[in-house]
Amino acid sequence: MKKWALSAILYFIVVVGSYYAYTAISDTPTKGVDHSNTEQHNQ
C-alpha cells in the first residue's frame, strides 16, 4: 500500500510540474483571459 501511495504522489508531482513547465514555456497567456468580449457586441 505504501508503494502505491508513494507512486501516486510522485505521479501527481510529475504531472503538475510538467503542466507548469509547459505554461511557462508556451507563448499563450493563461492568466487574465476574458472570453466575454463585450466591445464587439455594443453597437
Secondary structure by P-SEA (a helix, b strand, c coil): caaaaaaaaaaaaaaaaaaaaaaaacccccccccccccccccc
